[in-house]
Amino acid sequence: MSWIQNIQNKTQAEKLRIIWAVAIVVGILLIAVWVISYRMHKNAPADTTLFQTIGRGFKDVKDNFKK
């Protein structure tokens, strides 16, 4: 039996525990990668172009609704 079939045969409560456990582990891994990448690029100048683009997008949407 494959591991997918083993999961399919489990009760709903067990499936929910597995889902939450996987979600927590993935969250911890994402936070760890974020912290590591932040420390690696701490001395690099900040690139704010993404935030400027998002801000322009919000401004454009707001301007379209004013008309």
C-alpha distances in whole Angstrom, upper triangle without the diagonal:
4,7,8,6,7,10,11,11,13,17,19,21,18,17,21,21,18,20,23,22,21,24,26,25,26,29,30,29,31,34,34,34,37,39,39,40,43,44,44,46,48,51,50,52,51,50,51,51,47,49,52,50,48,52,53,51,51,55,55,53,56,58,57,57,61,62
4,5,5,6,9,10,11,13,17,18,20,17,16,19,19,16,18,21,20,18,21,24,22,22,26,27,26,28,31,31,31,33,36,35,36,39,40,40,42,44,48,47,49,47,46,47,47,44,45,48,47,45,48,50,47,48,52,51,50,52,55,54,54,57,59
4,5,5,6,9,10,11,15,16,17,14,13,16,16,12,14,17,16,15,18,20,19,19,23,23,23,25,28,27,28,30,32,32,33,36,37,37,39,42,45,44,46,44,44,44,45,41,43,46,44,42,46,48,45,46,49,49,47,50,53,52,52,55,57
4,5,5,6,9,10,13,14,16,13,11,15,15,12,13,17,16,14,17,20,19,19,22,24,23,24,27,28,28,30,33,33,33,36,38,38,40,42,45,44,46,44,43,43,43,40,41,44,43,41,44,46,43,43,47,47,45,47,50,49,49,52,54
4,5,5,6,9,12,14,16,14,12,16,16,14,15,19,18,17,20,23,22,22,25,27,26,28,31,31,32,34,36,36,37,40,41,42,43,45,49,48,50,47,46,47,47,43,45,48,46,44,47,49,46,46,50,50,48,50,53,52,51,55,56
4,5,5,7,10,13,14,11,10,14,14,12,14,17,16,16,19,21,20,21,24,25,25,27,30,30,31,33,35,35,37,39,41,41,43,45,48,48,49,47,47,47,47,44,45,48,47,45,48,50,47,47,51,51,49,51,54,53,53,56,58
4,5,5,9,10,11,9,7,11,11,9,10,14,14,13,16,18,18,19,21,23,23,25,27,28,28,31,33,33,34,37,38,39,40,42,46,45,47,45,44,44,44,41,42,45,44,41,44,46,44,44,47,48,45,48,51,50,49,53,54
4,6,8,9,12,10,8,12,13,11,12,16,16,16,18,21,21,21,24,26,26,27,30,31,31,33,35,36,37,39,41,42,43,45,48,48,49,47,46,46,46,42,43,46,44,42,45,47,44,44,48,48,45,48,51,49,49,52,54
4,7,9,12,10,9,13,14,13,15,18,18,18,20,23,23,24,26,28,28,30,32,33,34,36,38,38,40,42,43,44,46,48,51,50,52,50,49,49,49,45,46,50,48,45,48,50,47,47,51,51,49,51,54,53,52,55,57
4,7,8,6,6,10,11,10,12,15,15,16,18,20,20,22,24,25,26,28,30,31,32,34,36,37,38,40,41,42,44,46,49,49,50,48,47,47,48,44,45,48,47,44,47,49,46,46,50,50,48,50,53,52,51,54,56
4,5,5,6,9,10,11,12,14,15,17,18,20,21,23,24,26,27,29,30,32,33,35,36,38,39,41,42,44,45,46,50,50,51,49,48,48,48,45,45,48,47,44,47,49,46,46,49,50,47,49,52,51,50,53,55
4,5,5,6,9,10,11,12,14,15,16,18,20,21,22,24,26,27,29,30,32,33,35,36,37,39,41,42,43,44,48,48,49,46,45,45,45,42,42,45,44,41,43,46,43,42,46,46,44,45,49,47,46,50,52
4,5,5,6,9,10,11,12,14,15,17,18,20,21,23,24,26,27,29,30,31,33,35,36,37,39,41,42,43,47,47,48,45,45,44,45,42,42,45,44,41,43,46,43,42,46,47,44,45,49,48,47,50,52
4,5,5,6,9,10,11,12,14,15,17,18,20,21,23,24,26,27,29,30,32,33,35,36,38,39,41,42,45,45,47,44,44,44,45,41,42,45,44,41,44,46,44,43,47,47,45,47,50,49,48,52,54
4,5,5,6,9,10,11,12,14,15,16,18,20,21,22,24,26,27,28,30,32,33,34,36,37,39,40,44,44,45,42,42,42,42,38,39,42,41,38,41,43,41,40,44,44,42,44,47,46,45,49,51
4,5,5,6,8,10,10,12,14,15,16,18,20,21,22,24,26,27,28,30,31,33,35,36,37,38,42,42,43,40,40,39,40,37,37,40,39,36,39,41,38,38,41,42,40,41,45,44,43,46,48
4,5,5,6,9,10,11,12,14,15,16,18,20,21,22,24,26,27,29,30,31,33,35,36,37,41,41,42,40,40,40,40,37,37,41,40,37,40,42,40,39,43,44,42,43,47,46,45,48,51
4,6,5,6,9,10,11,12,14,15,16,18,20,21,23,24,26,27,28,30,32,33,35,36,39,39,41,39,38,38,39,36,36,40,39,36,39,41,39,39,43,43,41,43,46,46,45,48,50
4,5,5,6,9,10,11,12,14,15,16,18,20,21,22,24,26,27,28,30,32,33,34,38,37,39,36,36,36,36,33,33,37,35,33,36,38,36,35,39,40,37,39,43,42,41,44,47
4,5,5,6,9,10,10,12,14,15,16,18,20,21,22,24,26,27,29,30,31,32,36,36,37,35,34,34,35,32,32,36,35,32,35,37,35,34,38,39,37,38,42,42,41,44,46
4,5,5,6,9,10,11,12,14,15,17,18,20,21,23,24,26,27,29,30,31,35,35,37,34,35,35,36,33,33,37,36,34,36,39,37,36,40,41,39,41,44,44,44,46,49
4,5,5,6,8,10,11,12,14,15,16,18,20,21,22,24,26,27,29,30,33,33,35,33,32,33,34,30,31,35,34,31,34,37,35,35,38,39,37,39,43,42,42,45,47
4,6,5,6,9,10,10,12,14,15,16,18,20,21,22,24,26,27,28,32,31,33,30,30,30,31,28,28,32,31,28,31,34,32,31,35,36,34,36,39,39,38,41,44
4,5,5,6,9,10,11,12,14,15,16,18,20,21,23,24,26,27,30,30,32,30,30,30,31,28,28,32,32,29,32,35,33,32,36,37,36,37,40,41,40,43,45
4,5,5,6,9,10,11,12,14,15,16,18,20,21,23,24,26,29,29,31,29,29,30,31,28,29,33,32,30,33,36,34,34,37,39,37,39,42,42,42,45,47
4,5,5,6,9,10,11,12,14,15,16,18,20,21,22,24,27,27,29,27,27,27,28,25,26,30,29,27,30,32,31,31,34,35,34,36,39,39,39,42,44
4,5,5,6,9,10,10,12,14,15,16,18,20,21,22,26,26,27,25,25,25,26,23,24,27,27,25,27,30,29,29,32,34,32,34,37,37,37,40,42
4,5,5,6,9,10,11,12,14,15,17,18,20,21,24,25,27,25,25,26,28,25,25,29,29,27,30,33,31,31,35,36,35,37,40,40,40,43,45
4,5,5,6,9,10,11,12,14,15,16,18,20,23,23,25,24,24,25,27,24,25,28,28,27,29,32,31,31,35,36,35,37,40,40,41,43,46
4,5,5,6,9,10,10,12,14,15,16,18,21,21,23,21,21,22,23,20,21,25,25,23,26,28,27,28,31,32,31,33,36,36,37,39,42
4,5,5,6,9,10,10,12,14,15,16,20,20,22,20,20,21,23,21,21,25,25,23,25,29,28,28,31,33,32,33,36,37,37,40,42
4,5,5,6,9,10,11,12,14,15,19,19,22,20,21,23,25,22,23,27,27,26,28,31,31,31,34,35,35,36,39,40,41,43,45
4,6,5,6,8,10,11,12,14,17,17,19,18,19,20,22,20,21,25,25,24,26,29,28,29,32,34,33,35,38,38,39,41,44
4,6,5,6,9,10,11,12,15,15,17,15,16,17,19,17,18,21,22,21,23,26,26,26,29,31,31,32,35,36,36,38,41
4,6,5,6,9,10,10,14,15,17,16,17,19,21,20,20,23,25,24,25,28,28,29,31,33,33,34,37,38,39,41,44
4,5,5,6,9,10,13,14,17,16,18,20,22,21,22,25,26,25,27,30,30,31,33,35,35,37,39,40,41,43,46
4,5,5,6,8,11,11,14,13,14,17,18,17,19,22,22,22,24,27,27,28,31,32,33,34,36,38,39,41,43
4,5,5,6,9,10,12,11,13,15,17,17,17,20,22,21,23,26,26,27,29,31,32,33,35,37,38,39,42
4,5,5,8,10,13,13,15,18,20,20,21,23,25,25,26,29,30,30,33,35,35,36,39,40,41,43,45
4,6,8,9,12,13,15,18,20,20,21,23,25,25,27,29,30,31,33,35,36,37,39,40,42,43,46
4,6,5,8,9,11,14,16,17,18,20,21,22,24,26,27,28,30,32,33,34,36,37,39,40,43
4,6,8,9,12,14,17,18,18,21,23,23,24,26,28,29,30,32,33,34,36,38,39,41,43
4,7,9,12,15,18,19,19,21,23,24,25,27,29,30,31,33,35,36,37,39,41,42,44
4,6,9,12,15,16,17,18,20,22,23,25,26,28,29,31,32,33,35,37,38,39,41
4,6,9,12,14,15,16,18,19,20,22,24,25,26,28,30,30,32,34,36,36,38
4,6,9,11,11,12,15,16,17,18,20,21,22,24,26,27,28,31,32,33,35
4,6,7,9,10,12,13,14,16,17,19,20,22,24,25,26,28,30,31,33
4,5,5,6,9,10,11,12,14,16,17,18,20,21,22,24,26,27,29
4,5,5,6,9,10,10,12,14,15,16,18,20,21,22,25,26,27
4,5,5,6,9,10,11,13,14,15,17,18,20,21,23,25,26
4,5,5,6,9,10,11,12,14,15,16,18,20,21,23,25
4,5,5,6,9,10,10,12,14,15,16,18,20,21,23
4,5,5,6,9,10,10,12,14,15,16,19,20,22
4,5,5,6,9,10,11,12,14,15,17,19,21
4,5,5,6,9,10,11,12,14,16,17,19
4,5,5,6,9,10,10,12,14,15,17
4,5,5,6,9,10,11,13,14,16
4,5,5,6,9,10,11,13,15
4,5,5,6,9,10,11,13
4,5,5,6,9,10,11
4,5,5,7,9,11
4,5,5,6,9
4,5,5,7
4,6,6
4,5
4
